[in-house]
């Protein structure tokens, strides 16, 4: 299993627009990526409802994990996205 | 079913009125009107005003979706599962399609909704429920409700999103049952929309020509209803206890600034036109003047060709943001020229004044192509004319397009800049606009510094236009978007009136017009005060014109001045209202 820990960079945390962008990106990945915050159960990053309900704030450490083909690539892509401040990037709105 | 719904709401309203105390009349009026259509017991229901403006019209309540048919035995679980899935996909496809026709925040909201409809957690839950023997309609209902409950448990921001899940549920269930999608009523005439709550998919579809105002029983200042109603320029009030108890057809006055719904206005308010703002032909009103013949120009605030009304005296505020919102690149001079010319040509009479405002964007109303960074405090940052410091070519293109269109149009085009703070900024803008051949150049007075130095600004400009919403926010240091500070944002604040008086006096001394184009101009009680302060024109949504026209025709200029003096002398906005009402 591939695991990677990353700090949430978006001002609004994983809410609103950043949550939407994460879920959109997750749906495009070759592997299912799960997200854990602390010792709470892992959630599916392709579920907007799960991501919103996790209420992850800016600066929180989250762990991404995935198995199988494409796991490494998928985790890297989402980790990079989560680390960015997506609220400051309105260029592609 | 609507009867049952109304009955329940009346009980709830009565309970809430009791808690609020001193509002005993509210429950009675709501109860009466729910029972007797059109009952005119004057009562004022209060809520949180989230989208400014006023309107008067008959109530049409949003009907609740029909109840679910009784569960049926599932003989083909695979087929049932497929039809549940298809209905969810159809709902998502419909939302995505509508999102594509929108821009900005409204678009993002619908895209997110489509994403929620297709959430894998929901899909799994729906599948499991069908597997356990539920039919598609019941499986959908239970699965969406379970998610809505989860969000509601969390409270705060997410609890407000629970209404989104319920809306998606109603759409999916209607689709699977082959029923019409529940939504905004279409009675065939303009109306005041009343609902328990509105889902974003509903508000995004609202027709501002038909929906005069919105009042909802639930919802908060950050709800989608609030955001989208503001975007559409429809006056809206949320959290109005008892409003769903008001019977269909009852004429109400909605004041989105004060946050009040006045029930039974036909009996109580002779100054107001009882029905439909957009129905009045403004030409029938004739030019506006006070009782003793002092002329006051009444203009329209417009944001697109849709807001133009026949018979209007002119335009006091033509917002140009519509051309820029949701754009990745700035519109070309040619595109802007065509759009402005179309609007100018809507006022073919020579001499009709059309005041166009240059782009008012910035960190609070972000435009991707401006490439402005996020700001901690966008209302105090790079917005309005200040964006020209970073992107002067955007302003130059706009001024060039306005000048080209003005040269071809028969109306008189006046051009003004938003968010001017200093005489130097005014001078620079004026020079730039005149270099493009524009003759009448002015500025908005939205910043206290500009009001205090209005005389100096007028050394460079031909006119001023006071934006009372921003001037109020900056005078009171109270965020316009913050629903918790309505008293500070009250346009009757004497401090705000003092600044308006300063600007108006500067205009009088220089012999140059000073108008008001903020919400304050649309308040028929405040209009005589503004005229008394020396304001020469008022600009507002077409809906507000008849009532303001009537209010001014009833008073002489000395009476307006007396009211202005009373309001300026008052200790606060409530006292100002009282002393003016008693004059």
Contacts between the chains, C-beta under 8 A, distances in Angstrom:
chain1	res1	chain2	res2	distance
A	11	B	374	7.3
A	15	B	157	7.2
A	16	B	112	7.8
A	17	B	108	6.4
A	20	B	108	7.2
A	20	B	111	6.8
A	20	B	112	5.2
A	20	B	115	6.4
A	23	B	115	6.1
A	24	B	115	7.4
A	44	B	120	6.1
A	44	B	121	7.2
A	46	B	120	5.5
A	47	B	119	5.1
A	47	B	120	5.2
A	47	B	121	4.6
A	48	B	112	6.9
A	48	B	115	4.9
A	48	B	116	5.4
A	48	B	119	5.5
A	49	B	116	6.3
A	49	B	119	4.8
A	49	B	121	5.3
A	49	B	122	6.8
A	49	B	147	5.7
A	49	B	150	7.9
A	49	B	151	8.0
A	50	B	119	7.8
A	50	B	121	5.8
A	52	B	151	7.7
A	52	B	158	6.2
A	52	B	161	7.2
A	53	B	150	6.2
A	53	B	151	7.0
A	53	B	154	6.6
A	53	B	158	6.9
A	55	B	154	7.0
A	55	B	158	7.3
A	87	B	374	6.5
A	88	B	373	7.0
A	88	B	374	4.7
A	90	B	366	5.5
A	90	B	368	5.4
A	91	B	328	7.7
A	91	B	368	5.3
A	91	B	371	7.5
A	92	B	368	7.8
A	93	B	104	7.6
A	93	B	108	7.1
A	93	B	326	7.7
A	93	B	368	5.8
